[in-house]
Amino acid sequence: MAITAIYPGTFDPVTRGHTDLILRSTRLFEHTVVAVAESRGKGPLFTLEERIAMVESSLGNHGNRVSILGFNTLLVDFATTIGATVIVRGLRAVSDFEYEFQLAGMNRHLSPQIETLFLTPAAEYSYLSSSLVKEVAALGGDIEGFVDPIVATALQKRIG
């Protein structure tokens, strides 16, 4: 049975930690949909289209194993629309667990047929977040090891 997983996030910007989890998800599932949330409420630095393009450039070509789609609906509704039965979420630290546990519980209540799977990032990315990358970039720090070069260039242009 082919299982489609969905890996949601704002990806503002996509980091090497995100791509690590996406690529690991492709080893577990037939198809992984990277679902880029519009997230107007969070006030992302990049537009939805820019974030989708950055995810595409960071991942390269993975044939039909990965799709990148934007969405602006309830996650479980979007997952149902695309036929995903698993939500993949990353846990970097214990501090992530409480929030992610609440989300998983709400998603299970809203859509019991969709399971949530937690993956931990590779050790070298366990501290990495989009927020930290933006802060380092804003303060003139080197972010090349944290993001794809195209993302680093976009951040430098946007932040200055």
Chimera marker file (.cmm) of the C-alpha trace (Angstrom):
<marker_set name="trace">
<marker id="1" x="0.000" y="0.000" z="0.000" r="1" g="1" b="0" radius="0.5"/>
<marker id="2" x="1.480" y="3.337" z="-1.069" r="1" g="1" b="0" radius="0.5"/>
<marker id="3" x="1.422" y="5.887" z="1.745" r="1" g="1" b="0" radius="0.5"/>
<marker id="4" x="1.540" y="9.620" z="1.148" r="1" g="1" b="0" radius="0.5"/>
<marker id="5" x="2.977" y="11.714" z="3.961" r="1" g="1" b="0" radius="0.5"/>
<marker id="6" x="2.695" y="15.449" z="4.386" r="1" g="1" b="0" radius="0.5"/>
<marker id="7" x="5.418" y="17.571" z="5.979" r="1" g="1" b="0" radius="0.5"/>
<marker id="8" x="3.901" y="20.972" z="6.776" r="1" g="1" b="0" radius="0.5"/>
<marker id="9" x="5.568" y="24.204" z="7.796" r="1" g="1" b="0" radius="0.5"/>
<marker id="10" x="6.068" y="27.818" z="6.933" r="1" g="1" b="0" radius="0.5"/>
<marker id="11" x="9.637" y="27.183" z="5.758" r="1" g="1" b="0" radius="0.5"/>
<marker id="12" x="10.508" y="30.861" z="6.213" r="1" g="1" b="0" radius="0.5"/>
<marker id="13" x="13.170" y="30.036" z="5.134" r="1" g="1" b="0" radius="0.5"/>
<marker id="14" x="13.747" y="26.346" z="4.528" r="1" g="1" b="0" radius="0.5"/>
<marker id="15" x="16.832" y="25.119" z="6.410" r="1" g="1" b="0" radius="0.5"/>
<marker id="16" x="19.107" y="22.115" z="6.116" r="1" g="1" b="0" radius="0.5"/>
<marker id="17" x="17.221" y="20.714" z="9.110" r="1" g="1" b="0" radius="0.5"/>
<marker id="18" x="14.000" y="20.801" z="7.095" r="1" g="1" b="0" radius="0.5"/>
<marker id="19" x="15.593" y="19.160" z="4.074" r="1" g="1" b="0" radius="0.5"/>
<marker id="20" x="17.105" y="16.471" z="6.315" r="1" g="1" b="0" radius="0.5"/>
<marker id="21" x="13.626" y="15.537" z="7.576" r="1" g="1" b="0" radius="0.5"/>
<marker id="22" x="12.079" y="15.691" z="4.109" r="1" g="1" b="0" radius="0.5"/>
<marker id="23" x="14.690" y="13.373" z="2.627" r="1" g="1" b="0" radius="0.5"/>
<marker id="24" x="14.384" y="10.976" z="5.557" r="1" g="1" b="0" radius="0.5"/>
<marker id="25" x="10.619" y="10.965" z="5.070" r="1" g="1" b="0" radius="0.5"/>
<marker id="26" x="11.133" y="9.838" z="1.466" r="1" g="1" b="0" radius="0.5"/>
<marker id="27" x="12.851" y="6.709" z="2.799" r="1" g="1" b="0" radius="0.5"/>
<marker id="28" x="9.775" y="5.897" z="4.889" r="1" g="1" b="0" radius="0.5"/>
<marker id="29" x="6.947" y="6.775" z="2.518" r="1" g="1" b="0" radius="0.5"/>
<marker id="30" x="6.204" y="6.341" z="-1.159" r="1" g="1" b="0" radius="0.5"/>
<marker id="31" x="5.444" y="10.030" z="-1.552" r="1" g="1" b="0" radius="0.5"/>
<marker id="32" x="6.081" y="13.078" z="0.638" r="1" g="1" b="0" radius="0.5"/>
<marker id="33" x="4.259" y="16.349" z="0.096" r="1" g="1" b="0" radius="0.5"/>
<marker id="34" x="6.050" y="19.370" z="1.492" r="1" g="1" b="0" radius="0.5"/>
<marker id="35" x="3.138" y="21.604" z="2.438" r="1" g="1" b="0" radius="0.5"/>
<marker id="36" x="4.185" y="25.244" z="2.627" r="1" g="1" b="0" radius="0.5"/>
<marker id="37" x="1.711" y="27.142" z="4.790" r="1" g="1" b="0" radius="0.5"/>
<marker id="38" x="0.679" y="30.603" z="3.709" r="1" g="1" b="0" radius="0.5"/>
<marker id="39" x="0.726" y="31.708" z="7.379" r="1" g="1" b="0" radius="0.5"/>
<marker id="40" x="-0.379" y="35.293" z="7.018" r="1" g="1" b="0" radius="0.5"/>
<marker id="41" x="-0.750" y="35.467" z="10.801" r="1" g="1" b="0" radius="0.5"/>
<marker id="42" x="2.960" y="34.771" z="11.332" r="1" g="1" b="0" radius="0.5"/>
<marker id="43" x="3.978" y="37.523" z="8.917" r="1" g="1" b="0" radius="0.5"/>
<marker id="44" x="6.585" y="35.546" z="6.986" r="1" g="1" b="0" radius="0.5"/>
<marker id="45" x="9.619" y="37.306" z="5.569" r="1" g="1" b="0" radius="0.5"/>
<marker id="46" x="9.112" y="35.654" z="2.169" r="1" g="1" b="0" radius="0.5"/>
<marker id="47" x="5.973" y="35.241" z="0.088" r="1" g="1" b="0" radius="0.5"/>
<marker id="48" x="4.393" y="31.838" z="-0.317" r="1" g="1" b="0" radius="0.5"/>
<marker id="49" x="5.695" y="31.616" z="-3.888" r="1" g="1" b="0" radius="0.5"/>
<marker id="50" x="9.237" y="32.534" z="-2.790" r="1" g="1" b="0" radius="0.5"/>
<marker id="51" x="9.196" y="29.926" z="-0.030" r="1" g="1" b="0" radius="0.5"/>
<marker id="52" x="7.954" y="27.230" z="-2.409" r="1" g="1" b="0" radius="0.5"/>
<marker id="53" x="10.724" y="28.117" z="-4.868" r="1" g="1" b="0" radius="0.5"/>
<marker id="54" x="13.351" y="27.973" z="-2.097" r="1" g="1" b="0" radius="0.5"/>
<marker id="55" x="12.155" y="24.529" z="-0.992" r="1" g="1" b="0" radius="0.5"/>
<marker id="56" x="12.291" y="23.339" z="-4.606" r="1" g="1" b="0" radius="0.5"/>
<marker id="57" x="15.832" y="24.636" z="-5.083" r="1" g="1" b="0" radius="0.5"/>
<marker id="58" x="17.005" y="23.229" z="-1.735" r="1" g="1" b="0" radius="0.5"/>
<marker id="59" x="15.696" y="19.739" z="-2.458" r="1" g="1" b="0" radius="0.5"/>
<marker id="60" x="16.726" y="19.358" z="-6.059" r="1" g="1" b="0" radius="0.5"/>
<marker id="61" x="15.072" y="16.686" z="-8.181" r="1" g="1" b="0" radius="0.5"/>
<marker id="62" x="13.539" y="13.736" z="-6.364" r="1" g="1" b="0" radius="0.5"/>
<marker id="63" x="11.278" y="12.588" z="-9.158" r="1" g="1" b="0" radius="0.5"/>
<marker id="64" x="7.793" y="11.698" z="-8.098" r="1" g="1" b="0" radius="0.5"/>
<marker id="65" x="8.816" y="11.020" z="-4.461" r="1" g="1" b="0" radius="0.5"/>
<marker id="66" x="8.450" y="14.663" z="-3.372" r="1" g="1" b="0" radius="0.5"/>
<marker id="67" x="5.930" y="17.373" z="-4.229" r="1" g="1" b="0" radius="0.5"/>
<marker id="68" x="5.962" y="20.925" z="-2.931" r="1" g="1" b="0" radius="0.5"/>
<marker id="69" x="2.575" y="22.603" z="-2.579" r="1" g="1" b="0" radius="0.5"/>
<marker id="70" x="1.321" y="25.742" z="-0.898" r="1" g="1" b="0" radius="0.5"/>
<marker id="71" x="-1.812" y="25.737" z="1.231" r="1" g="1" b="0" radius="0.5"/>
<marker id="72" x="-3.955" y="28.134" z="3.243" r="1" g="1" b="0" radius="0.5"/>
<marker id="73" x="-6.511" y="25.814" z="4.824" r="1" g="1" b="0" radius="0.5"/>
<marker id="74" x="-6.719" y="23.613" z="7.880" r="1" g="1" b="0" radius="0.5"/>
<marker id="75" x="-3.849" y="21.126" z="7.639" r="1" g="1" b="0" radius="0.5"/>
<marker id="76" x="-5.996" y="18.004" z="8.026" r="1" g="1" b="0" radius="0.5"/>
<marker id="77" x="-8.354" y="19.248" z="5.310" r="1" g="1" b="0" radius="0.5"/>
<marker id="78" x="-5.417" y="19.825" z="2.978" r="1" g="1" b="0" radius="0.5"/>
<marker id="79" x="-3.965" y="16.417" z="3.870" r="1" g="1" b="0" radius="0.5"/>
<marker id="80" x="-7.290" y="14.747" z="3.065" r="1" g="1" b="0" radius="0.5"/>
<marker id="81" x="-7.531" y="16.642" z="-0.229" r="1" g="1" b="0" radius="0.5"/>
<marker id="82" x="-4.140" y="15.345" z="-1.392" r="1" g="1" b="0" radius="0.5"/>
<marker id="83" x="-4.632" y="11.840" z="-0.007" r="1" g="1" b="0" radius="0.5"/>
<marker id="84" x="-2.040" y="12.037" z="2.772" r="1" g="1" b="0" radius="0.5"/>
<marker id="85" x="-2.564" y="9.730" z="5.738" r="1" g="1" b="0" radius="0.5"/>
<marker id="86" x="0.524" y="10.681" z="7.742" r="1" g="1" b="0" radius="0.5"/>
<marker id="87" x="1.665" y="14.082" z="9.029" r="1" g="1" b="0" radius="0.5"/>
<marker id="88" x="5.428" y="14.248" z="9.576" r="1" g="1" b="0" radius="0.5"/>
<marker id="89" x="6.612" y="16.686" z="12.235" r="1" g="1" b="0" radius="0.5"/>
<marker id="90" x="10.114" y="17.400" z="13.472" r="1" g="1" b="0" radius="0.5"/>
<marker id="91" x="11.137" y="17.467" z="17.119" r="1" g="1" b="0" radius="0.5"/>
<marker id="92" x="14.414" y="19.225" z="17.819" r="1" g="1" b="0" radius="0.5"/>
<marker id="93" x="14.241" y="19.369" z="21.595" r="1" g="1" b="0" radius="0.5"/>
<marker id="94" x="11.989" y="18.570" z="24.524" r="1" g="1" b="0" radius="0.5"/>
<marker id="95" x="10.677" y="22.133" z="24.305" r="1" g="1" b="0" radius="0.5"/>
<marker id="96" x="9.121" y="21.307" z="20.900" r="1" g="1" b="0" radius="0.5"/>
<marker id="97" x="7.277" y="18.302" z="22.272" r="1" g="1" b="0" radius="0.5"/>
<marker id="98" x="4.489" y="19.993" z="24.223" r="1" g="1" b="0" radius="0.5"/>
<marker id="99" x="3.377" y="22.168" z="21.303" r="1" g="1" b="0" radius="0.5"/>
<marker id="100" x="3.689" y="19.337" z="18.773" r="1" g="1" b="0" radius="0.5"/>
<marker id="101" x="1.827" y="16.962" z="21.105" r="1" g="1" b="0" radius="0.5"/>
<marker id="102" x="-1.069" y="19.456" z="21.297" r="1" g="1" b="0" radius="0.5"/>
<marker id="103" x="-1.137" y="19.814" z="17.509" r="1" g="1" b="0" radius="0.5"/>
<marker id="104" x="-1.100" y="16.054" z="17.038" r="1" g="1" b="0" radius="0.5"/>
<marker id="105" x="-3.977" y="15.662" z="19.486" r="1" g="1" b="0" radius="0.5"/>
<marker id="106" x="-6.057" y="18.327" z="17.765" r="1" g="1" b="0" radius="0.5"/>
<marker id="107" x="-5.347" y="16.864" z="14.336" r="1" g="1" b="0" radius="0.5"/>
<marker id="108" x="-6.306" y="13.380" z="15.577" r="1" g="1" b="0" radius="0.5"/>
<marker id="109" x="-9.560" y="14.798" z="16.967" r="1" g="1" b="0" radius="0.5"/>
<marker id="110" x="-10.341" y="16.584" z="13.688" r="1" g="1" b="0" radius="0.5"/>
<marker id="111" x="-9.297" y="13.727" z="11.425" r="1" g="1" b="0" radius="0.5"/>
<marker id="112" x="-8.771" y="10.372" z="13.212" r="1" g="1" b="0" radius="0.5"/>
<marker id="113" x="-7.676" y="8.603" z="10.014" r="1" g="1" b="0" radius="0.5"/>
<marker id="114" x="-4.530" y="10.761" z="9.773" r="1" g="1" b="0" radius="0.5"/>
<marker id="115" x="-1.567" y="9.753" z="11.950" r="1" g="1" b="0" radius="0.5"/>
<marker id="116" x="1.224" y="12.037" z="13.135" r="1" g="1" b="0" radius="0.5"/>
<marker id="117" x="4.798" y="10.779" z="13.051" r="1" g="1" b="0" radius="0.5"/>
<marker id="118" x="7.583" y="12.628" z="14.860" r="1" g="1" b="0" radius="0.5"/>
<marker id="119" x="11.116" y="12.561" z="13.478" r="1" g="1" b="0" radius="0.5"/>
<marker id="120" x="14.176" y="13.975" z="15.152" r="1" g="1" b="0" radius="0.5"/>
<marker id="121" x="16.718" y="15.783" z="13.002" r="1" g="1" b="0" radius="0.5"/>
<marker id="122" x="20.290" y="14.704" z="12.496" r="1" g="1" b="0" radius="0.5"/>
<marker id="123" x="22.440" y="15.835" z="15.435" r="1" g="1" b="0" radius="0.5"/>
<marker id="124" x="24.102" y="18.600" z="13.429" r="1" g="1" b="0" radius="0.5"/>
<marker id="125" x="20.705" y="20.246" z="12.853" r="1" g="1" b="0" radius="0.5"/>
<marker id="126" x="19.123" y="19.725" z="16.278" r="1" g="1" b="0" radius="0.5"/>
<marker id="127" x="19.529" y="23.409" z="17.245" r="1" g="1" b="0" radius="0.5"/>
<marker id="128" x="18.600" y="24.871" z="13.861" r="1" g="1" b="0" radius="0.5"/>
<marker id="129" x="15.439" y="26.894" z="13.241" r="1" g="1" b="0" radius="0.5"/>
<marker id="130" x="14.299" y="29.355" z="10.600" r="1" g="1" b="0" radius="0.5"/>
<marker id="131" x="14.030" y="32.050" z="13.269" r="1" g="1" b="0" radius="0.5"/>
<marker id="132" x="17.640" y="31.582" z="14.350" r="1" g="1" b="0" radius="0.5"/>
<marker id="133" x="18.852" y="31.590" z="10.750" r="1" g="1" b="0" radius="0.5"/>
<marker id="134" x="17.035" y="34.889" z="10.097" r="1" g="1" b="0" radius="0.5"/>
<marker id="135" x="18.495" y="36.397" z="13.262" r="1" g="1" b="0" radius="0.5"/>
<marker id="136" x="22.048" y="35.343" z="12.395" r="1" g="1" b="0" radius="0.5"/>
<marker id="137" x="21.595" y="36.699" z="8.860" r="1" g="1" b="0" radius="0.5"/>
<marker id="138" x="20.194" y="40.005" z="10.162" r="1" g="1" b="0" radius="0.5"/>
<marker id="139" x="23.262" y="40.422" z="12.365" r="1" g="1" b="0" radius="0.5"/>
<marker id="140" x="25.649" y="39.728" z="9.484" r="1" g="1" b="0" radius="0.5"/>
<marker id="141" x="26.602" y="36.193" z="10.479" r="1" g="1" b="0" radius="0.5"/>
<marker id="142" x="27.547" y="33.393" z="8.130" r="1" g="1" b="0" radius="0.5"/>
<marker id="143" x="24.503" y="31.218" z="7.378" r="1" g="1" b="0" radius="0.5"/>
<marker id="144" x="25.978" y="29.135" z="4.533" r="1" g="1" b="0" radius="0.5"/>
<marker id="145" x="26.101" y="25.966" z="6.656" r="1" g="1" b="0" radius="0.5"/>
<marker id="146" x="22.468" y="26.291" z="7.688" r="1" g="1" b="0" radius="0.5"/>
<marker id="147" x="20.697" y="26.810" z="4.363" r="1" g="1" b="0" radius="0.5"/>
<marker id="148" x="21.095" y="26.139" z="0.656" r="1" g="1" b="0" radius="0.5"/>
<marker id="149" x="23.197" y="28.829" z="-1.116" r="1" g="1" b="0" radius="0.5"/>
<marker id="150" x="20.134" y="30.092" z="-3.012" r="1" g="1" b="0" radius="0.5"/>
<marker id="151" x="18.324" y="30.577" z="0.299" r="1" g="1" b="0" radius="0.5"/>
<marker id="152" x="21.358" y="32.349" z="1.799" r="1" g="1" b="0" radius="0.5"/>
<marker id="153" x="21.439" y="34.747" z="-1.140" r="1" g="1" b="0" radius="0.5"/>
<marker id="154" x="17.702" y="35.426" z="-0.860" r="1" g="1" b="0" radius="0.5"/>
<marker id="155" x="18.056" y="36.129" z="2.874" r="1" g="1" b="0" radius="0.5"/>
<marker id="156" x="20.981" y="38.481" z="2.323" r="1" g="1" b="0" radius="0.5"/>
<marker id="157" x="19.031" y="40.398" z="-0.298" r="1" g="1" b="0" radius="0.5"/>
<marker id="158" x="15.890" y="40.588" z="1.834" r="1" g="1" b="0" radius="0.5"/>
<marker id="159" x="17.502" y="41.367" z="5.185" r="1" g="1" b="0" radius="0.5"/>
<marker id="160" x="20.505" y="43.310" z="3.932" r="1" g="1" b="0" radius="0.5"/>
<link id1="1" id2="2" r="1" g="1" b="0" radius="0.2"/>
<link id1="2" id2="3" r="1" g="1" b="0" radius="0.2"/>
<link id1="3" id2="4" r="1" g="1" b="0" radius="0.2"/>
<link id1="4" id2="5" r="1" g="1" b="0" radius="0.2"/>
<link id1="5" id2="6" r="1" g="1" b="0" radius="0.2"/>
<link id1="6" id2="7" r="1" g="1" b="0" radius="0.2"/>
<link id1="7" id2="8" r="1" g="1" b="0" radius="0.2"/>
<link id1="8" id2="9" r="1" g="1" b="0" radius="0.2"/>
<link id1="9" id2="10" r="1" g="1" b="0" radius="0.2"/>
<link id1="10" id2="11" r="1" g="1" b="0" radius="0.2"/>
<link id1="11" id2="12" r="1" g="1" b="0" radius="0.2"/>
<link id1="12" id2="13" r="1" g="1" b="0" radius="0.2"/>
<link id1="13" id2="14" r="1" g="1" b="0" radius="0.2"/>
<link id1="14" id2="15" r="1" g="1" b="0" radius="0.2"/>
<link id1="15" id2="16" r="1" g="1" b="0" radius="0.2"/>
<link id1="16" id2="17" r="1" g="1" b="0" radius="0.2"/>
<link id1="17" id2="18" r="1" g="1" b="0" radius="0.2"/>
<link id1="18" id2="19" r="1" g="1" b="0" radius="0.2"/>
<link id1="19" id2="20" r="1" g="1" b="0" radius="0.2"/>
<link id1="20" id2="21" r="1" g="1" b="0" radius="0.2"/>
<link id1="21" id2="22" r="1" g="1" b="0" radius="0.2"/>
<link id1="22" id2="23" r="1" g="1" b="0" radius="0.2"/>
<link id1="23" id2="24" r="1" g="1" b="0" radius="0.2"/>
<link id1="24" id2="25" r="1" g="1" b="0" radius="0.2"/>
<link id1="25" id2="26" r="1" g="1" b="0" radius="0.2"/>
<link id1="26" id2="27" r="1" g="1" b="0" radius="0.2"/>
<link id1="27" id2="28" r="1" g="1" b="0" radius="0.2"/>
<link id1="28" id2="29" r="1" g="1" b="0" radius="0.2"/>
<link id1="29" id2="30" r="1" g="1" b="0" radius="0.2"/>
<link id1="30" id2="31" r="1" g="1" b="0" radius="0.2"/>
<link id1="31" id2="32" r="1" g="1" b="0" radius="0.2"/>
<link id1="32" id2="33" r="1" g="1" b="0" radius="0.2"/>
<link id1="33" id2="34" r="1" g="1" b="0" radius="0.2"/>
<link id1="34" id2="35" r="1" g="1" b="0" radius="0.2"/>
<link id1="35" id2="36" r="1" g="1" b="0" radius="0.2"/>
<link id1="36" id2="37" r="1" g="1" b="0" radius="0.2"/>
<link id1="37" id2="38" r="1" g="1" b="0" radius="0.2"/>
<link id1="38" id2="39" r="1" g="1" b="0" radius="0.2"/>
<link id1="39" id2="40" r="1" g="1" b="0" radius="0.2"/>
<link id1="40" id2="41" r="1" g="1" b="0" radius="0.2"/>
<link id1="41" id2="42" r="1" g="1" b="0" radius="0.2"/>
<link id1="42" id2="43" r="1" g="1" b="0" radius="0.2"/>
<link id1="43" id2="44" r="1" g="1" b="0" radius="0.2"/>
<link id1="44" id2="45" r="1" g="1" b="0" radius="0.2"/>
<link id1="45" id2="46" r="1" g="1" b="0" radius="0.2"/>
<link id1="46" id2="47" r="1" g="1" b="0" radius="0.2"/>
<link id1="47" id2="48" r="1" g="1" b="0" radius="0.2"/>
<link id1="48" id2="49" r="1" g="1" b="0" radius="0.2"/>
<link id1="49" id2="50" r="1" g="1" b="0" radius="0.2"/>
<link id1="50" id2="51" r="1" g="1" b="0" radius="0.2"/>
<link id1="51" id2="52" r="1" g="1" b="0" radius="0.2"/>
<link id1="52" id2="53" r="1" g="1" b="0" radius="0.2"/>
<link id1="53" id2="54" r="1" g="1" b="0" radius="0.2"/>
<link id1="54" id2="55" r="1" g="1" b="0" radius="0.2"/>
<link id1="55" id2="56" r="1" g="1" b="0" radius="0.2"/>
<link id1="56" id2="57" r="1" g="1" b="0" radius="0.2"/>
<link id1="57" id2="58" r="1" g="1" b="0" radius="0.2"/>
<link id1="58" id2="59" r="1" g="1" b="0" radius="0.2"/>
<link id1="59" id2="60" r="1" g="1" b="0" radius="0.2"/>
<link id1="60" id2="61" r="1" g="1" b="0" radius="0.2"/>
<link id1="61" id2="62" r="1" g="1" b="0" radius="0.2"/>
<link id1="62" id2="63" r="1" g="1" b="0" radius="0.2"/>
<link id1="63" id2="64" r="1" g="1" b="0" radius="0.2"/>
<link id1="64" id2="65" r="1" g="1" b="0" radius="0.2"/>
<link id1="65" id2="66" r="1" g="1" b="0" radius="0.2"/>
<link id1="66" id2="67" r="1" g="1" b="0" radius="0.2"/>
<link id1="67" id2="68" r="1" g="1" b="0" radius="0.2"/>
<link id1="68" id2="69" r="1" g="1" b="0" radius="0.2"/>
<link id1="69" id2="70" r="1" g="1" b="0" radius="0.2"/>
<link id1="70" id2="71" r="1" g="1" b="0" radius="0.2"/>
<link id1="71" id2="72" r="1" g="1" b="0" radius="0.2"/>
<link id1="72" id2="73" r="1" g="1" b="0" radius="0.2"/>
<link id1="73" id2="74" r="1" g="1" b="0" radius="0.2"/>
<link id1="74" id2="75" r="1" g="1" b="0" radius="0.2"/>
<link id1="75" id2="76" r="1" g="1" b="0" radius="0.2"/>
<link id1="76" id2="77" r="1" g="1" b="0" radius="0.2"/>
<link id1="77" id2="78" r="1" g="1" b="0" radius="0.2"/>
<link id1="78" id2="79" r="1" g="1" b="0" radius="0.2"/>
<link id1="79" id2="80" r="1" g="1" b="0" radius="0.2"/>
<link id1="80" id2="81" r="1" g="1" b="0" radius="0.2"/>
<link id1="81" id2="82" r="1" g="1" b="0" radius="0.2"/>
<link id1="82" id2="83" r="1" g="1" b="0" radius="0.2"/>
<link id1="83" id2="84" r="1" g="1" b="0" radius="0.2"/>
<link id1="84" id2="85" r="1" g="1" b="0" radius="0.2"/>
<link id1="85" id2="86" r="1" g="1" b="0" radius="0.2"/>
<link id1="86" id2="87" r="1" g="1" b="0" radius="0.2"/>
<link id1="87" id2="88" r="1" g="1" b="0" radius="0.2"/>
<link id1="88" id2="89" r="1" g="1" b="0" radius="0.2"/>
<link id1="89" id2="90" r="1" g="1" b="0" radius="0.2"/>
<link id1="90" id2="91" r="1" g="1" b="0" radius="0.2"/>
<link id1="91" id2="92" r="1" g="1" b="0" radius="0.2"/>
<link id1="92" id2="93" r="1" g="1" b="0" radius="0.2"/>
<link id1="93" id2="94" r="1" g="1" b="0" radius="0.2"/>
<link id1="94" id2="95" r="1" g="1" b="0" radius="0.2"/>
<link id1="95" id2="96" r="1" g="1" b="0" radius="0.2"/>
<link id1="96" id2="97" r="1" g="1" b="0" radius="0.2"/>
<link id1="97" id2="98" r="1" g="1" b="0" radius="0.2"/>
<link id1="98" id2="99" r="1" g="1" b="0" radius="0.2"/>
<link id1="99" id2="100" r="1" g="1" b="0" radius="0.2"/>
<link id1="100" id2="101" r="1" g="1" b="0" radius="0.2"/>
<link id1="101" id2="102" r="1" g="1" b="0" radius="0.2"/>
<link id1="102" id2="103" r="1" g="1" b="0" radius="0.2"/>
<link id1="103" id2="104" r="1" g="1" b="0" radius="0.2"/>
<link id1="104" id2="105" r="1" g="1" b="0" radius="0.2"/>
<link id1="105" id2="106" r="1" g="1" b="0" radius="0.2"/>
<link id1="106" id2="107" r="1" g="1" b="0" radius="0.2"/>
<link id1="107" id2="108" r="1" g="1" b="0" radius="0.2"/>
<link id1="108" id2="109" r="1" g="1" b="0" radius="0.2"/>
<link id1="109" id2="110" r="1" g="1" b="0" radius="0.2"/>
<link id1="110" id2="111" r="1" g="1" b="0" radius="0.2"/>
<link id1="111" id2="112" r="1" g="1" b="0" radius="0.2"/>
<link id1="112" id2="113" r="1" g="1" b="0" radius="0.2"/>
<link id1="113" id2="114" r="1" g="1" b="0" radius="0.2"/>
<link id1="114" id2="115" r="1" g="1" b="0" radius="0.2"/>
<link id1="115" id2="116" r="1" g="1" b="0" radius="0.2"/>
<link id1="116" id2="117" r="1" g="1" b="0" radius="0.2"/>
<link id1="117" id2="118" r="1" g="1" b="0" radius="0.2"/>
<link id1="118" id2="119" r="1" g="1" b="0" radius="0.2"/>
<link id1="119" id2="120" r="1" g="1" b="0" radius="0.2"/>
<link id1="120" id2="121" r="1" g="1" b="0" radius="0.2"/>
<link id1="121" id2="122" r="1" g="1" b="0" radius="0.2"/>
<link id1="122" id2="123" r="1" g="1" b="0" radius="0.2"/>
<link id1="123" id2="124" r="1" g="1" b="0" radius="0.2"/>
<link id1="124" id2="125" r="1" g="1" b="0" radius="0.2"/>
<link id1="125" id2="126" r="1" g="1" b="0" radius="0.2"/>
<link id1="126" id2="127" r="1" g="1" b="0" radius="0.2"/>
<link id1="127" id2="128" r="1" g="1" b="0" radius="0.2"/>
<link id1="128" id2="129" r="1" g="1" b="0" radius="0.2"/>
<link id1="129" id2="130" r="1" g="1" b="0" radius="0.2"/>
<link id1="130" id2="131" r="1" g="1" b="0" radius="0.2"/>
<link id1="131" id2="132" r="1" g="1" b="0" radius="0.2"/>
<link id1="132" id2="133" r="1" g="1" b="0" radius="0.2"/>
<link id1="133" id2="134" r="1" g="1" b="0" radius="0.2"/>
<link id1="134" id2="135" r="1" g="1" b="0" radius="0.2"/>
<link id1="135" id2="136" r="1" g="1" b="0" radius="0.2"/>
<link id1="136" id2="137" r="1" g="1" b="0" radius="0.2"/>
<link id1="137" id2="138" r="1" g="1" b="0" radius="0.2"/>
<link id1="138" id2="139" r="1" g="1" b="0" radius="0.2"/>
<link id1="139" id2="140" r="1" g="1" b="0" radius="0.2"/>
<link id1="140" id2="141" r="1" g="1" b="0" radius="0.2"/>
<link id1="141" id2="142" r="1" g="1" b="0" radius="0.2"/>
<link id1="142" id2="143" r="1" g="1" b="0" radius="0.2"/>
<link id1="143" id2="144" r="1" g="1" b="0" radius="0.2"/>
<link id1="144" id2="145" r="1" g="1" b="0" radius="0.2"/>
<link id1="145" id2="146" r="1" g="1" b="0" radius="0.2"/>
<link id1="146" id2="147" r="1" g="1" b="0" radius="0.2"/>
<link id1="147" id2="148" r="1" g="1" b="0" radius="0.2"/>
<link id1="148" id2="149" r="1" g="1" b="0" radius="0.2"/>
<link id1="149" id2="150" r="1" g="1" b="0" radius="0.2"/>
<link id1="150" id2="151" r="1" g="1" b="0" radius="0.2"/>
<link id1="151" id2="152" r="1" g="1" b="0" radius="0.2"/>
<link id1="152" id2="153" r="1" g="1" b="0" radius="0.2"/>
<link id1="153" id2="154" r="1" g="1" b="0" radius="0.2"/>
<link id1="154" id2="155" r="1" g="1" b="0" radius="0.2"/>
<link id1="155" id2="156" r="1" g="1" b="0" radius="0.2"/>
<link id1="156" id2="157" r="1" g="1" b="0" radius="0.2"/>
<link id1="157" id2="158" r="1" g="1" b="0" radius="0.2"/>
<link id1="158" id2="159" r="1" g="1" b="0" radius="0.2"/>
<link id1="159" id2="160" r="1" g="1" b="0" radius="0.2"/>
</marker_set>
